[in-house]
Amino acid sequence: MLVLSRKKSESIVINDDIVITIVEVRGDKVRLGIQAPRDVPVHRKEVLDAIVRENQGEASASEEG
């Protein structure tokens, strides 16, 4: 894992087409702005985990029925 320090309004660029900008730092929370191509899905980890669980549940229901 790469760990970087950034200040408000500073950015990180990934693969020339994804830009992550620090929008705000308040206490223990950091707000990020993410610019990415429309074909690149961007999810919070907990949302992605829920999507994966839901898809696995649907797949196992299809196999049973």
MODA-V352090 format. One record per helix or strand. SS is the DSSP state (A for helix, B for strand). FROM is the first residue (numbers start at 1). TO is the last residue. If there is no record, write none. Layout:
ss;from;to
SS;FROM;TO
SS;FROM;TO
This chain:
ss;from;to
B;11;14
B;18;26
B;29;35
A;45;64
